[in-house]
Structure formats: C-alpha cells, structure tokens
Amino acid sequence: MLWTISVILLVLWGLGMLSGYSMGGVVHILLALAIIVLAVRLFQGRKGS
C-alpha cells in the first residue's frame, strides 16, 4: 500500500510540475513524507535481515 501511495503522489507531483497547477504545496509535502517513510522502511528491512 505504501508503494501505491508513493506512485500516486509521484504522478500528482509530476502533473503539477508540468501543468503549473499546484495544490498549495500539499503534494510536495506528502511526497517528501512518502520518500522519508520509504527510506526508513528500506533501512529497517536491510537491518533486520
């Protein structure tokens, strides 16, 4: 589910950059949070195995 949310945010961010439409920076904040969460999950996964 985390990967799905990340992909959706990436697509929305890309559309916002291309079209100039911005939702007040909310997408950028959510994208940054998703990247941080993914990085933490990847580090925890490697550490545990």
mmCIF entry with sequence, helices, sheets and N, C-alpha, C, O atoms, coordinates in Angstrom:
data_MODEL
# 
_entry.id   MODEL 
# 
_entity.id                         1 
_entity.type                       polymer 
_entity.pdbx_number_of_molecules   1 
# 
_entity_poly.entity_id                      1 
_entity_poly.type                           'polypeptide(L)' 
_entity_poly.nstd_linkage                   no 
_entity_poly.nstd_monomer                   no 
_entity_poly.pdbx_seq_one_letter_code       MLWTISVILLVLWGLGMLSGYSMGGVVHILLALAIIVLAVRLFQGRKGS 
_entity_poly.pdbx_seq_one_letter_code_can   MLWTISVILLVLWGLGMLSGYSMGGVVHILLALAIIVLAVRLFQGRKGS 
_entity_poly.pdbx_strand_id                 A 
# 
loop_
_entity_poly_seq.entity_id 
_entity_poly_seq.num 
_entity_poly_seq.mon_id 
_entity_poly_seq.hetero 
1 1  MET n 
1 2  LEU n 
1 3  TRP n 
1 4  THR n 
1 5  ILE n 
1 6  SER n 
1 7  VAL n 
1 8  ILE n 
1 9  LEU n 
1 10 LEU n 
1 11 VAL n 
1 12 LEU n 
1 13 TRP n 
1 14 GLY n 
1 15 LEU n 
1 16 GLY n 
1 17 MET n 
1 18 LEU n 
1 19 SER n 
1 20 GLY n 
1 21 TYR n 
1 22 SER n 
1 23 MET n 
1 24 GLY n 
1 25 GLY n 
1 26 VAL n 
1 27 VAL n 
1 28 HIS n 
1 29 ILE n 
1 30 LEU n 
1 31 LEU n 
1 32 ALA n 
1 33 LEU n 
1 34 ALA n 
1 35 ILE n 
1 36 ILE n 
1 37 VAL n 
1 38 LEU n 
1 39 ALA n 
1 40 VAL n 
1 41 ARG n 
1 42 LEU n 
1 43 PHE n 
1 44 GLN n 
1 45 GLY n 
1 46 ARG n 
1 47 LYS n 
1 48 GLY n 
1 49 SER n 
# 
_struct_asym.id          A 
_struct_asym.entity_id   1 
# 
loop_
_struct_conf.conf_type_id 
_struct_conf.id 
_struct_conf.pdbx_PDB_helix_id 
_struct_conf.beg_label_comp_id 
_struct_conf.beg_label_asym_id 
_struct_conf.beg_label_seq_id 
_struct_conf.pdbx_beg_PDB_ins_code 
_struct_conf.end_label_comp_id 
_struct_conf.end_label_asym_id 
_struct_conf.end_label_seq_id 
_struct_conf.pdbx_end_PDB_ins_code 
_struct_conf.beg_auth_comp_id 
_struct_conf.beg_auth_asym_id 
_struct_conf.beg_auth_seq_id 
_struct_conf.end_auth_comp_id 
_struct_conf.end_auth_asym_id 
_struct_conf.end_auth_seq_id 
_struct_conf.pdbx_PDB_helix_class 
_struct_conf.details 
_struct_conf.pdbx_PDB_helix_length 
HELX_P HELX_P1 AA1 LEU A 2  ? SER A 19 ? LEU A 2  SER A 19 1 ? 18 
HELX_P HELX_P2 AA2 VAL A 26 ? GLY A 48 ? VAL A 26 GLY A 48 1 ? 23 
# 
_struct_conf_type.id          HELX_P 
_struct_conf_type.criteria    ? 
_struct_conf_type.reference   ? 
# 
loop_
_atom_site.group_PDB 
_atom_site.id 
_atom_site.type_symbol 
_atom_site.label_atom_id 
_atom_site.label_alt_id 
_atom_site.label_comp_id 
_atom_site.label_asym_id 
_atom_site.label_entity_id 
_atom_site.label_seq_id 
_atom_site.pdbx_PDB_ins_code 
_atom_site.Cartn_x 
_atom_site.Cartn_y 
_atom_site.Cartn_z 
_atom_site.occupancy 
_atom_site.B_iso_or_equiv 
_atom_site.pdbx_formal_charge 
_atom_site.auth_seq_id 
_atom_site.auth_comp_id 
_atom_site.auth_asym_id 
_atom_site.auth_atom_id 
_atom_site.pdbx_PDB_model_num 
ATOM 1   N N  . MET A 1 1  ? 0.819  -1.189  0.000   1.00 0.00 ? 1  MET A N  1 
ATOM 2   C CA . MET A 1 1  ? 0.000  0.000   0.000   1.00 0.00 ? 1  MET A CA 1 
ATOM 3   C C  . MET A 1 1  ? 0.867  1.259   0.000   1.00 0.00 ? 1  MET A C  1 
ATOM 4   O O  . MET A 1 1  ? 0.523  2.259   -0.630  1.00 0.00 ? 1  MET A O  1 
ATOM 5   N N  . LEU A 1 2  ? 1.987  1.201   0.708   1.00 0.00 ? 2  LEU A N  1 
ATOM 6   C CA . LEU A 1 2  ? 2.884  2.349   0.758   1.00 0.00 ? 2  LEU A CA 1 
ATOM 7   C C  . LEU A 1 2  ? 3.439  2.674   -0.617  1.00 0.00 ? 2  LEU A C  1 
ATOM 8   O O  . LEU A 1 2  ? 3.585  3.841   -0.981  1.00 0.00 ? 2  LEU A O  1 
ATOM 9   N N  . TRP A 1 3  ? 3.749  1.628   -1.380  1.00 0.00 ? 3  TRP A N  1 
ATOM 10  C CA . TRP A 1 3  ? 4.264  1.845   -2.740  1.00 0.00 ? 3  TRP A CA 1 
ATOM 11  C C  . TRP A 1 3  ? 3.196  2.477   -3.625  1.00 0.00 ? 3  TRP A C  1 
ATOM 12  O O  . TRP A 1 3  ? 3.507  3.343   -4.443  1.00 0.00 ? 3  TRP A O  1 
ATOM 13  N N  . THR A 1 4  ? 1.955  2.062   -3.474  1.00 0.00 ? 4  THR A N  1 
ATOM 14  C CA . THR A 1 4  ? 0.859  2.629   -4.267  1.00 0.00 ? 4  THR A CA 1 
ATOM 15  C C  . THR A 1 4  ? 0.688  4.115   -3.972  1.00 0.00 ? 4  THR A C  1 
ATOM 16  O O  . THR A 1 4  ? 0.539  4.924   -4.888  1.00 0.00 ? 4  THR A O  1 
ATOM 17  N N  . ILE A 1 5  ? 0.709  4.464   -2.705  1.00 0.00 ? 5  ILE A N  1 
ATOM 18  C CA . ILE A 1 5  ? 0.580  5.869   -2.325  1.00 0.00 ? 5  ILE A CA 1 
ATOM 19  C C  . ILE A 1 5  ? 1.745  6.678   -2.881  1.00 0.00 ? 5  ILE A C  1 
ATOM 20  O O  . ILE A 1 5  ? 1.557  7.794   -3.365  1.00 0.00 ? 5  ILE A O  1 
ATOM 21  N N  . SER A 1 6  ? 2.939  6.119   -2.814  1.00 0.00 ? 6  SER A N  1 
ATOM 22  C CA . SER A 1 6  ? 4.114  6.820   -3.334  1.00 0.00 ? 6  SER A CA 1 
ATOM 23  C C  . SER A 1 6  ? 4.002  7.060   -4.828  1.00 0.00 ? 6  SER A C  1 
ATOM 24  O O  . SER A 1 6  ? 4.332  8.144   -5.310  1.00 0.00 ? 6  SER A O  1 
ATOM 25  N N  . VAL A 1 7  ? 3.542  6.063   -5.562  1.00 0.00 ? 7  VAL A N  1 
ATOM 26  C CA . VAL A 1 7  ? 3.393  6.211   -7.009  1.00 0.00 ? 7  VAL A CA 1 
ATOM 27  C C  . VAL A 1 7  ? 2.336  7.265   -7.331  1.00 0.00 ? 7  VAL A C  1 
ATOM 28  O O  . VAL A 1 7  ? 2.538  8.094   -8.218  1.00 0.00 ? 7  VAL A O  1 
ATOM 29  N N  . ILE A 1 8  ? 1.227  7.237   -6.624  1.00 0.00 ? 8  ILE A N  1 
ATOM 30  C CA . ILE A 1 8  ? 0.169  8.232   -6.854  1.00 0.00 ? 8  ILE A CA 1 
ATOM 31  C C  . ILE A 1 8  ? 0.692  9.639   -6.584  1.00 0.00 ? 8  ILE A C  1 
ATOM 32  O O  . ILE A 1 8  ? 0.424  10.560  -7.357  1.00 0.00 ? 8  ILE A O  1 
ATOM 33  N N  . LEU A 1 9  ? 1.438  9.811   -5.490  1.00 0.00 ? 9  LEU A N  1 
ATOM 34  C CA . LEU A 1 9  ? 1.990  11.124  -5.175  1.00 0.00 ? 9  LEU A CA 1 
ATOM 35  C C  . LEU A 1 9  ? 2.998  11.573  -6.222  1.00 0.00 ? 9  LEU A C  1 
ATOM 36  O O  . LEU A 1 9  ? 3.043  12.750  -6.577  1.00 0.00 ? 9  LEU A O  1 
ATOM 37  N N  . LEU A 1 10 ? 3.808  10.641  -6.717  1.00 0.00 ? 10 LEU A N  1 
ATOM 38  C CA . LEU A 1 10 ? 4.765  10.992  -7.772  1.00 0.00 ? 10 LEU A CA 1 
ATOM 39  C C  . LEU A 1 10 ? 4.054  11.453  -9.033  1.00 0.00 ? 10 LEU A C  1 
ATOM 40  O O  . LEU A 1 10 ? 4.478  12.419  -9.668  1.00 0.00 ? 10 LEU A O  1 
ATOM 41  N N  . VAL A 1 11 ? 2.981  10.772  -9.399  1.00 0.00 ? 11 VAL A N  1 
ATOM 42  C CA . VAL A 1 11 ? 2.223  11.155  -10.595 1.00 0.00 ? 11 VAL A CA 1 
ATOM 43  C C  . VAL A 1 11 ? 1.590  12.529  -10.397 1.00 0.00 ? 11 VAL A C  1 
ATOM 44  O O  . VAL A 1 11 ? 1.661  13.372  -11.292 1.00 0.00 ? 11 VAL A O  1 
ATOM 45  N N  . LEU A 1 12 ? 0.977  12.766  -9.247  1.00 0.00 ? 12 LEU A N  1 
ATOM 46  C CA . LEU A 1 12 ? 0.374  14.071  -8.974  1.00 0.00 ? 12 LEU A CA 1 
ATOM 47  C C  . LEU A 1 12 ? 1.421  15.176  -8.969  1.00 0.00 ? 12 LEU A C  1 
ATOM 48  O O  . LEU A 1 12 ? 1.181  16.270  -9.481  1.00 0.00 ? 12 LEU A O  1 
ATOM 49  N N  . TRP A 1 13 ? 2.583  14.888  -8.388  1.00 0.00 ? 13 TRP A N  1 
ATOM 50  C CA . TRP A 1 13 ? 3.661  15.867  -8.353  1.00 0.00 ? 13 TRP A CA 1 
ATOM 51  C C  . TRP A 1 13 ? 4.141  16.182  -9.757  1.00 0.00 ? 13 TRP A C  1 
ATOM 52  O O  . TRP A 1 13 ? 4.365  17.344  -10.096 1.00 0.00 ? 13 TRP A O  1 
ATOM 53  N N  . GLY A 1 14 ? 4.300  15.142  -10.581 1.00 0.00 ? 14 GLY A N  1 
ATOM 54  C CA . GLY A 1 14 ? 4.726  15.346  -11.964 1.00 0.00 ? 14 GLY A CA 1 
ATOM 55  C C  . GLY A 1 14 ? 3.714  16.155  -12.757 1.00 0.00 ? 14 GLY A C  1 
ATOM 56  O O  . GLY A 1 14 ? 4.090  17.045  -13.521 1.00 0.00 ? 14 GLY A O  1 
ATOM 57  N N  . LEU A 1 15 ? 2.442  15.855  -12.583 1.00 0.00 ? 15 LEU A N  1 
ATOM 58  C CA . LEU A 1 15 ? 1.402  16.620  -13.272 1.00 0.00 ? 15 LEU A CA 1 
ATOM 59  C C  . LEU A 1 15 ? 1.395  18.076  -12.815 1.00 0.00 ? 15 LEU A C  1 
ATOM 60  O O  . LEU A 1 15 ? 1.201  18.987  -13.620 1.00 0.00 ? 15 LEU A O  1 
ATOM 61  N N  . GLY A 1 16 ? 1.605  18.282  -11.543 1.00 0.00 ? 16 GLY A N  1 
ATOM 62  C CA . GLY A 1 16 ? 1.655  19.644  -11.018 1.00 0.00 ? 16 GLY A CA 1 
ATOM 63  C C  . GLY A 1 16 ? 2.829  20.425  -11.573 1.00 0.00 ? 16 GLY A C  1 
ATOM 64  O O  . GLY A 1 16 ? 2.710  21.619  -11.847 1.00 0.00 ? 16 GLY A O  1 
ATOM 65  N N  . MET A 1 17 ? 3.959  19.762  -11.741 1.00 0.00 ? 17 MET A N  1 
ATOM 66  C CA . MET A 1 17 ? 5.137  20.433  -12.291 1.00 0.00 ? 17 MET A CA 1 
ATOM 67  C C  . MET A 1 17 ? 4.940  20.749  -13.769 1.00 0.00 ? 17 MET A C  1 
ATOM 68  O O  . MET A 1 17 ? 5.344  21.815  -14.233 1.00 0.00 ? 17 MET A O  1 
ATOM 69  N N  . LEU A 1 18 ? 4.326  19.837  -14.507 1.00 0.00 ? 18 LEU A N  1 
ATOM 70  C CA . LEU A 1 18 ? 4.152  20.031  -15.948 1.00 0.00 ? 18 LEU A CA 1 
ATOM 71  C C  . LEU A 1 18 ? 3.077  21.056  -16.270 1.00 0.00 ? 18 LEU A C  1 
ATOM 72  O O  . LEU A 1 18 ? 3.241  21.873  -17.176 1.00 0.00 ? 18 LEU A O  1 
ATOM 73  N N  . SER A 1 19 ? 1.990  21.013  -15.536 1.00 0.00 ? 19 SER A N  1 
ATOM 74  C CA . SER A 1 19 ? 0.861  21.889  -15.861 1.00 0.00 ? 19 SER A CA 1 
ATOM 75  C C  . SER A 1 19 ? 0.922  23.234  -15.146 1.00 0.00 ? 19 SER A C  1 
ATOM 76  O O  . SER A 1 19 ? 0.196  24.160  -15.509 1.00 0.00 ? 19 SER A O  1 
ATOM 77  N N  . GLY A 1 20 ? 1.761  23.348  -14.158 1.00 0.00 ? 20 GLY A N  1 
ATOM 78  C CA . GLY A 1 20 ? 1.833  24.588  -13.402 1.00 0.00 ? 20 GLY A CA 1 
ATOM 79  C C  . GLY A 1 20 ? 0.769  24.670  -12.327 1.00 0.00 ? 20 GLY A C  1 
ATOM 80  O O  . GLY A 1 20 ? 0.728  25.636  -11.565 1.00 0.00 ? 20 GLY A O  1 
ATOM 81  N N  . TYR A 1 21 ? -0.089 23.671  -12.259 1.00 0.00 ? 21 TYR A N  1 
ATOM 82  C CA . TYR A 1 21 ? -1.140 23.640  -11.237 1.00 0.00 ? 21 TYR A CA 1 
ATOM 83  C C  . TYR A 1 21 ? -0.548 23.101  -9.940  1.00 0.00 ? 21 TYR A C  1 
ATOM 84  O O  . TYR A 1 21 ? 0.098  22.053  -9.934  1.00 0.00 ? 21 TYR A O  1 
ATOM 85  N N  . SER A 1 22 ? -0.762 23.791  -8.886  1.00 0.00 ? 22 SER A N  1 
ATOM 86  C CA . SER A 1 22 ? -0.217 23.368  -7.597  1.00 0.00 ? 22 SER A CA 1 
ATOM 87  C C  . SER A 1 22 ? -1.317 23.417  -6.543  1.00 0.00 ? 22 SER A C  1 
ATOM 88  O O  . SER A 1 22 ? -2.116 24.353  -6.502  1.00 0.00 ? 22 SER A O  1 
ATOM 89  N N  . MET A 1 23 ? -1.343 22.408  -5.704  1.00 0.00 ? 23 MET A N  1 
ATOM 90  C CA . MET A 1 23 ? -2.340 22.369  -4.631  1.00 0.00 ? 23 MET A CA 1 
ATOM 91  C C  . MET A 1 23 ? -1.757 22.980  -3.360  1.00 0.00 ? 23 MET A C  1 
ATOM 92  O O  . MET A 1 23 ? -1.873 22.410  -2.275  1.00 0.00 ? 23 MET A O  1 
ATOM 93  N N  . GLY A 1 24 ? -1.139 24.126  -3.503  1.00 0.00 ? 24 GLY A N  1 
ATOM 94  C CA . GLY A 1 24 ? -0.607 24.822  -2.343  1.00 0.00 ? 24 GLY A CA 1 
ATOM 95  C C  . GLY A 1 24 ? 0.578  24.127  -1.708  1.00 0.00 ? 24 GLY A C  1 
ATOM 96  O O  . GLY A 1 24 ? 0.845  24.328  -0.523  1.00 0.00 ? 24 GLY A O  1 
ATOM 97  N N  . GLY A 1 25 ? 1.284  23.326  -2.455  1.00 0.00 ? 25 GLY A N  1 
ATOM 98  C CA . GLY A 1 25 ? 2.462  22.658  -1.932  1.00 0.00 ? 25 GLY A CA 1 
ATOM 99  C C  . GLY A 1 25 ? 2.151  21.410  -1.135  1.00 0.00 ? 25 GLY A C  1 
ATOM 100 O O  . GLY A 1 25 ? 3.067  20.754  -0.639  1.00 0.00 ? 25 GLY A O  1 
ATOM 101 N N  . VAL A 1 26 ? 0.878  21.064  -0.999  1.00 0.00 ? 26 VAL A N  1 
ATOM 102 C CA . VAL A 1 26 ? 0.494  19.892  -0.208  1.00 0.00 ? 26 VAL A CA 1 
ATOM 103 C C  . VAL A 1 26 ? 1.077  18.624  -0.816  1.00 0.00 ? 26 VAL A C  1 
ATOM 104 O O  . VAL A 1 26 ? 1.563  17.754  -0.093  1.00 0.00 ? 26 VAL A O  1 
ATOM 105 N N  . VAL A 1 27 ? 1.032  18.518  -2.136  1.00 0.00 ? 27 VAL A N  1 
ATOM 106 C CA . VAL A 1 27 ? 1.557  17.329  -2.802  1.00 0.00 ? 27 VAL A CA 1 
ATOM 107 C C  . VAL A 1 27 ? 3.052  17.206  -2.546  1.00 0.00 ? 27 VAL A C  1 
ATOM 108 O O  . VAL A 1 27 ? 3.555  16.101  -2.344  1.00 0.00 ? 27 VAL A O  1 
ATOM 109 N N  . HIS A 1 28 ? 3.763  18.320  -2.553  1.00 0.00 ? 28 HIS A N  1 
ATOM 110 C CA . HIS A 1 28 ? 5.200  18.275  -2.333  1.00 0.00 ? 28 HIS A CA 1 
ATOM 111 C C  . HIS A 1 28 ? 5.530  17.826  -0.907  1.00 0.00 ? 28 HIS A C  1 
ATOM 112 O O  . HIS A 1 28 ? 6.483  17.078  -0.687  1.00 0.00 ? 28 HIS A O  1 
ATOM 113 N N  . ILE A 1 29 ? 4.745  18.283  0.042   1.00 0.00 ? 29 ILE A N  1 
ATOM 114 C CA . ILE A 1 29 ? 4.956  17.868  1.429   1.00 0.00 ? 29 ILE A CA 1 
ATOM 115 C C  . ILE A 1 29 ? 4.664  16.381  1.588   1.00 0.00 ? 29 ILE A C  1 
ATOM 116 O O  . ILE A 1 29 ? 5.430  15.661  2.230   1.00 0.00 ? 29 ILE A O  1 
ATOM 117 N N  . LEU A 1 30 ? 3.559  15.917  1.006   1.00 0.00 ? 30 LEU A N  1 
ATOM 118 C CA . LEU A 1 30 ? 3.208  14.497  1.097   1.00 0.00 ? 30 LEU A CA 1 
ATOM 119 C C  . LEU A 1 30 ? 4.240  13.631  0.394   1.00 0.00 ? 30 LEU A C  1 
ATOM 120 O O  . LEU A 1 30 ? 4.565  12.542  0.868   1.00 0.00 ? 30 LEU A O  1 
ATOM 121 N N  . LEU A 1 31 ? 4.760  14.106  -0.738  1.00 0.00 ? 31 LEU A N  1 
ATOM 122 C CA . LEU A 1 31 ? 5.791  13.362  -1.458  1.00 0.00 ? 31 LEU A CA 1 
ATOM 123 C C  . LEU A 1 31 ? 7.048  13.242  -0.608  1.00 0.00 ? 31 LEU A C  1 
ATOM 124 O O  . LEU A 1 31 ? 7.647  12.168  -0.539  1.00 0.00 ? 31 LEU A O  1 
ATOM 125 N N  . ALA A 1 32 ? 7.449  14.313  0.030   1.00 0.00 ? 32 ALA A N  1 
ATOM 126 C CA . ALA A 1 32 ? 8.628  14.275  0.897   1.00 0.00 ? 32 ALA A CA 1 
ATOM 127 C C  . ALA A 1 32 ? 8.414  13.297  2.048   1.00 0.00 ? 32 ALA A C  1 
ATOM 128 O O  . ALA A 1 32 ? 9.319  12.536  2.390   1.00 0.00 ? 32 ALA A O  1 
ATOM 129 N N  . LEU A 1 33 ? 7.234  13.310  2.642   1.00 0.00 ? 33 LEU A N  1 
ATOM 130 C CA . LEU A 1 33 ? 6.933  12.371  3.723   1.00 0.00 ? 33 LEU A CA 1 
ATOM 131 C C  . LEU A 1 33 ? 6.965  10.926  3.236   1.00 0.00 ? 33 LEU A C  1 
ATOM 132 O O  . LEU A 1 33 ? 7.475  10.043  3.926   1.00 0.00 ? 33 LEU A O  1 
ATOM 133 N N  . ALA A 1 34 ? 6.416  10.689  2.041   1.00 0.00 ? 34 ALA A N  1 
ATOM 134 C CA . ALA A 1 34 ? 6.408  9.331   1.493   1.00 0.00 ? 34 ALA A CA 1 
ATOM 135 C C  . ALA A 1 34 ? 7.827  8.845   1.238   1.00 0.00 ? 34 ALA A C  1 
ATOM 136 O O  . ALA A 1 34 ? 8.131  7.681   1.500   1.00 0.00 ? 34 ALA A O  1 
ATOM 137 N N  . ILE A 1 35 ? 8.698  9.707   0.735   1.00 0.00 ? 35 ILE A N  1 
ATOM 138 C CA . ILE A 1 35 ? 10.086 9.321   0.478   1.00 0.00 ? 35 ILE A CA 1 
ATOM 139 C C  . ILE A 1 35 ? 10.803 9.015   1.789   1.00 0.00 ? 35 ILE A C  1 
ATOM 140 O O  . ILE A 1 35 ? 11.577 8.060   1.865   1.00 0.00 ? 35 ILE A O  1 
ATOM 141 N N  . ILE A 1 36 ? 10.553 9.816   2.815   1.00 0.00 ? 36 ILE A N  1 
ATOM 142 C CA . ILE A 1 36 ? 11.171 9.568   4.120   1.00 0.00 ? 36 ILE A CA 1 
ATOM 143 C C  . ILE A 1 36 ? 10.705 8.234   4.690   1.00 0.00 ? 36 ILE A C  1 
ATOM 144 O O  . ILE A 1 36 ? 11.514 7.460   5.200   1.00 0.00 ? 36 ILE A O  1 
ATOM 145 N N  . VAL A 1 37 ? 9.408  7.964   4.605   1.00 0.00 ? 37 VAL A N  1 
ATOM 146 C CA . VAL A 1 37 ? 8.872  6.698   5.122   1.00 0.00 ? 37 VAL A CA 1 
ATOM 147 C C  . VAL A 1 37 ? 9.451  5.515   4.354   1.00 0.00 ? 37 VAL A C  1 
ATOM 148 O O  . VAL A 1 37 ? 9.811  4.504   4.957   1.00 0.00 ? 37 VAL A O  1 
ATOM 149 N N  . LEU A 1 38 ? 9.544  5.632   3.022   1.00 0.00 ? 38 LEU A N  1 
ATOM 150 C CA . LEU A 1 38 ? 10.125 4.554   2.225   1.00 0.00 ? 38 LEU A CA 1 
ATOM 151 C C  . LEU A 1 38 ? 11.579 4.317   2.602   1.00 0.00 ? 38 LEU A C  1 
ATOM 152 O O  . LEU A 1 38 ? 12.008 3.169   2.718   1.00 0.00 ? 38 LEU A O  1 
ATOM 153 N N  . ALA A 1 39 ? 12.337 5.379   2.794   1.00 0.00 ? 39 ALA A N  1 
ATOM 154 C CA . ALA A 1 39 ? 13.741 5.235   3.174   1.00 0.00 ? 39 ALA A CA 1 
ATOM 155 C C  . ALA A 1 39 ? 13.868 4.537   4.523   1.00 0.00 ? 39 ALA A C  1 
ATOM 156 O O  . ALA A 1 39 ? 14.710 3.655   4.688   1.00 0.00 ? 39 ALA A O  1 
ATOM 157 N N  . VAL A 1 40 ? 13.044 4.922   5.480   1.00 0.00 ? 40 VAL A N  1 
ATOM 158 C CA . VAL A 1 40 ? 13.080 4.289   6.800   1.00 0.00 ? 40 VAL A CA 1 
ATOM 159 C C  . VAL A 1 40 ? 12.730 2.815   6.693   1.00 0.00 ? 40 VAL A C  1 
ATOM 160 O O  . VAL A 1 40 ? 13.378 1.977   7.320   1.00 0.00 ? 40 VAL A O  1 
ATOM 161 N N  . ARG A 1 41 ? 11.709 2.489   5.903   1.00 0.00 ? 41 ARG A N  1 
ATOM 162 C CA . ARG A 1 41 ? 11.315 1.082   5.735   1.00 0.00 ? 41 ARG A CA 1 
ATOM 163 C C  . ARG A 1 41 ? 12.436 0.270   5.081   1.00 0.00 ? 41 ARG A C  1 
ATOM 164 O O  . ARG A 1 41 ? 12.704 -0.862  5.485   1.00 0.00 ? 41 ARG A O  1 
ATOM 165 N N  . LEU A 1 42 ? 13.089 0.851   4.071   1.00 0.00 ? 42 LEU A N  1 
ATOM 166 C CA . LEU A 1 42 ? 14.177 0.139   3.400   1.00 0.00 ? 42 LEU A CA 1 
ATOM 167 C C  . LEU A 1 42 ? 15.327 -0.117  4.360   1.00 0.00 ? 42 LEU A C  1 
ATOM 168 O O  . LEU A 1 42 ? 15.878 -1.218  4.379   1.00 0.00 ? 42 LEU A O  1 
ATOM 169 N N  . PHE A 1 43 ? 15.697 0.871   5.150   1.00 0.00 ? 43 PHE A N  1 
ATOM 170 C CA . PHE A 1 43 ? 16.784 0.693   6.111   1.00 0.00 ? 43 PHE A CA 1 
ATOM 171 C C  . PHE A 1 43 ? 16.418 -0.320  7.179   1.00 0.00 ? 43 PHE A C  1 
ATOM 172 O O  . PHE A 1 43 ? 17.269 -1.112  7.584   1.00 0.00 ? 43 PHE A O  1 
ATOM 173 N N  . GLN A 1 44 ? 15.191 -0.318  7.643   1.00 0.00 ? 44 GLN A N  1 
ATOM 174 C CA . GLN A 1 44 ? 14.762 -1.285  8.649   1.00 0.00 ? 44 GLN A CA 1 
ATOM 175 C C  . GLN A 1 44 ? 14.734 -2.692  8.066   1.00 0.00 ? 44 GLN A C  1 
ATOM 176 O O  . GLN A 1 44 ? 15.073 -3.655  8.753   1.00 0.00 ? 44 GLN A O  1 
ATOM 177 N N  . GLY A 1 45 ? 14.332 -2.815  6.803   1.00 0.00 ? 45 GLY A N  1 
ATOM 178 C CA . GLY A 1 45 ? 14.289 -4.123  6.155   1.00 0.00 ? 45 GLY A CA 1 
ATOM 179 C C  . GLY A 1 45 ? 15.669 -4.721  5.988   1.00 0.00 ? 45 GLY A C  1 
ATOM 180 O O  . GLY A 1 45 ? 15.852 -5.918  6.206   1.00 0.00 ? 45 GLY A O  1 
ATOM 181 N N  . ARG A 1 46 ? 16.633 -3.920  5.609   1.00 0.00 ? 46 ARG A N  1 
ATOM 182 C CA . ARG A 1 46 ? 18.006 -4.401  5.429   1.00 0.00 ? 46 ARG A CA 1 
ATOM 183 C C  . ARG A 1 46 ? 18.659 -4.716  6.764   1.00 0.00 ? 46 ARG A C  1 
ATOM 184 O O  . ARG A 1 46 ? 19.446 -5.656  6.871   1.00 0.00 ? 46 ARG A O  1 
ATOM 185 N N  . LYS A 1 47 ? 18.336 -3.943  7.764   1.00 0.00 ? 47 LYS A N  1 
ATOM 186 C CA . LYS A 1 47 ? 18.916 -4.125  9.084   1.00 0.00 ? 47 LYS A CA 1 
ATOM 187 C C  . LYS A 1 47 ? 18.427 -5.421  9.726   1.00 0.00 ? 47 LYS A C  1 
ATOM 188 O O  . LYS A 1 47 ? 19.181 -6.097  10.426  1.00 0.00 ? 47 LYS A O  1 
ATOM 189 N N  . GLY A 1 48 ? 17.169 -5.759  9.488   1.00 0.00 ? 48 GLY A N  1 
ATOM 190 C CA . GLY A 1 48 ? 16.582 -6.936  10.101  1.00 0.00 ? 48 GLY A CA 1 
ATOM 191 C C  . GLY A 1 48 ? 16.971 -8.246  9.443   1.00 0.00 ? 48 GLY A C  1 
ATOM 192 O O  . GLY A 1 48 ? 16.881 -9.298  10.074  1.00 0.00 ? 48 GLY A O  1 
ATOM 193 N N  . SER A 1 49 ? 17.400 -8.208  8.188   1.00 0.00 ? 49 SER A N  1 
ATOM 194 C CA . SER A 1 49 ? 17.702 -9.470  7.501   1.00 0.00 ? 49 SER A CA 1 
ATOM 195 C C  . SER A 1 49 ? 19.162 -9.818  7.514   1.00 0.00 ? 49 SER A C  1 
ATOM 196 O O  . SER A 1 49 ? 19.554 -10.851 6.972   1.00 0.00 ? 49 SER A O  1 
# 
